[in-house]
Amino acid sequence: MTDKKKKHPLECTYVFYYINRNDNKKSNKDYEKRIKKICKFDTLEDFWGFYSHILRPNDMDAAEYLLFKEGIEPLWEDKSNINGCSIKLRIRKSLASRYFEQIMIAIISEQFDLPSDEICGVVVSIRDQEDIISIWNRNGHDQNALDTIRDKLFEMLQLPENTILDFEQHGKSFQRHTRKDSNWRPRGRGRGRGRGRGRGRGRGRGRMNNYEKNERDNNMNNQNNYGNKRSKGGKGRKYKNRNYLEELNNLQDSRDSSDDESENSYF
């Protein structure tokens, strides 16, 4: 095994969780019981060593992966999350694995240019018709932080300019039985804020209206065309520590070459 001194330490320790959503349990207590802690890591090598041996999101059915900093529970009621929010990206099937991996790398390598405690974690939810990736942050009222997260997502994932990101306040949503209470279109992109989404009934989003269906279909179609195009922002901002990112890429390449035939040892 690689000597601990030769590993590349992360700024924080992270915990990886798994949820099986096939049992259809709805209450908060049941939700907490379904959260299974898989592992924790504090170096790049430990992250890749673990992530190489689990199923990718594209290969899962009705499940969730959750990556959170140690000490922060993946629950809205946690003191680090209660005043925060989640920024949700709804994506077509087959993109979840790539997007989730890119976002995880950006979080653990501190690429968001935010205070280290601002981003609490990220969740990927595998659904029937679409998949959802949610970034949880600490302060849901810090517009500068939200804009920074938005801009990084557009740059990193090369999202189409008219992509809609949903903004969900944790405290309000929890008090209203997790009903979506607002729709957030990033400032300076697309056609402004857009219309609000219709009210859901009880838990979940309720039935989509025609406007929602059109927006969802447009998002899916635009994501089909993202290919290898660069975003309109050109090369984008330079990362604070390019050598660090090069080490990360080298580790990923070596991981891919050495673990192609590895079997899943966690599930």
N, C-alpha and C positions, 0 to 999 in steps of 0.2 A: 504494500500500500504506500501511496505517496506520503512522504514525511510531512507532518502538519506544518512545519516551518516553511515548506516550499509551496504551500497552497495559497490561493489568493483570497484573503478574508473579505467579507462583505461588511458594509457599514452597520447592518442590523442582522439579527437572527430571524429566520422566517419559518413558519409552520405551514405545512401543506395538508389540506383536508379533502375528504371525499364524501359526497352525499348520493345515496341511491333514492331516486324519486319515484320508483316503480310501485312503492307500497301505498301511495295515495293518502298518506296521513297528512292532516291539515293543521292540527293545533300547534302552538308554539312549543309546548313541552315535547311533543313528538318530533318536531323539527330539530330541537336541540339534541335529542337522543340519536337522531339519524346522522349527525355530524361525526364522522370518523377521522381521527387524527392519523395520518399516514407516516409522516416523518417531519423532522426539522433539520435545518442546515444553516451554516454560517460562512461557507466558502463556495466559490464558483465550482470547484471540483466536486464537492458533495452534492451540489444542485444537479449537475449533469449526470453524476453517478446514479442519483435517484431517478431523475426524469427519464433517463434512457430505458428504464425497466417498467414503465407503466403504460397503460393504454392511452393513446392520444384521444382528445375530445371527439374527433371525427369518427372514432371507432366505438364510441359509447352510445348508449340509448337511455334517455330520461335520467340523466345524472348531472352532477355538478362537481367541478374542481374549485377549490378555494385556496388562495395563497394570502396569508396575513402575517404581519410582523408579530413576533413573539410577545405575548402579553396583551394582545388585542383579540378578543373573541370574535368570530365571524357572525356576530349578531348585532342587530340595530340597537339593542338596549345597552351594549357595552359603552362605557364612559367615553371611549375614544371615537365612537361612531354616532352617538345619540344626537349630536349637534351637526353632524356631517351630512353628506348626501352621496348618491351614486350617480355616475354618468354612464348611461347605458347605450351601447351600440348594438343594434339588431342587424344580424348578418345572415346571408344565405347559407345553406348547408354546404359543407366542404371547406369553408374558410376558417372555422373555429380553431383548428389546431395551429395553423400558421399565425393567426392574429394573437391568440392567447400566449403562444411562446414568445412572440416579439414583445408583447406588453410585459410579461414577466421579466424578461431580460432587462427591459428599460427600467423597471421598478427596482430590481435588486442591484443594478449597477448605477442607480441614482442619475438617470438621464433626463428626468423631468425638470431639472433646474428649480426645485422647490425645497423648502426646509425638509429635513429628513423625516420629520414626523407628520408631514401633511398628508401623504398617501398612506392609507391604512392597509389596503389590500386590493385584490382583484378576484372576480368570480366569473367563471364561464358556465353557462346553463345550457344544456342540450335539450331542445324541445322537438316537437313533431314537425312543425312547419318551418321554423327558423331557430337560430341559436342567438344567445344574448351574452355579451361580455360587459361586465360592470366594474368600473373602478370606484372604490370607496375612498372618500377623503374625510379629513377631520373637521373642516370648517365649511359648511354648506353655504355660508353667506360671504365668503371671500371671493369676489368676482375675479380678481386677478389670478388667484390660484385656479379657478375653474377655466378661465381663458387659456392659461398655460397648459393645462391638461388637454383641453380641446385642440389647441394648436399642435401639440406634440402628437396626438393621435392622427390628425390629418396628415402631418408630415411623415410620420413613421410608417403608417399603413397605406399611404398614398390614396386616401379616400376621395371620392368625387366631391366637388365643391357643394353640391346640393344635398349631401348626406345629413340626415337629422340625427342629433344626439338627444336622448331623453334625460331630463334632469329630475331627480326624485329625492326630495327631502326625507331623511330617515325618520325624524321625530314625528312629523305630520303624517307620513304614510303609515307609520305604526299605529298611531292613534285612530286612523281612519281604516283600520283593518287592511292595511297594505294596498289600499286603492291608489292608483296613480293620480296625483293631484296637479301635476303641471307638465307641460311639454316645453323643452328648451331647445331653441335653434341657436347655434353659436353666433355671436355678434360678428358682423362683417362677412358672413358667408350665406349663400343662398338668397332666399327671398324674405329675410327678416325672421320674426319669431314664428310665424305660421299660426294656424288655428289651434286651439286647445283640443285635446282628445275628449271624447265623450266619457261620461261617468260609467264606472264599472258597477256591478252589483255584488256586494259582499267582497270576497277575496278575488284577486285577479283583476283583469282589465275590462271585463265585460265584452260585449259584441262590438266589433269594429264598424265604424260608419264608412261611407264611400270614400271620404277624404283620407281616412287612415289607410284604407286598402290601397289607394293610389300611391300614397307616400311610401308604403312598404314595398310595393311593386317597383317603384322608381329606384328605391335604394338597392333592391336586389339586382335590377338590371344594370345599374351603374357599377355595382361591384363586379359584375361579370366582365366588365371592360377595363378593369383597373390594370391587369397585366403587369408589365414591367415599366409602365410609364412613371416618370418622375412627377412630383407635385408641382404646381405652378410656382411654388416658392423657390424653385431652383435647387441649389445644393443644400439650402437650409443652414441652420446655425451649426457651428462646430461644437462638438462635445468638449466638456471641460478636460477630459483625460483620454485622448485618443489611444494612447498606448494601452490603457486599461481595456478599452473596447477591442483592440486588436488581440489581446490575450484572450478575451472572451470568445472571439471568433475562432481562434486557434483551438481552444478547448472544445468548442462545438464541433469543429471539423474532425478532431481526433476522436470525439465521442461517437460521431456518425460512422467513422470507419471501423471502430473497434466493437461497436455494439449492434451492428446490423442484424446479427443472428441471435441476439439475446432474447430470451423468453420473458414474458411478464411474470414477475415474482411477487407482486403485491396483491393481485386480484385473481 
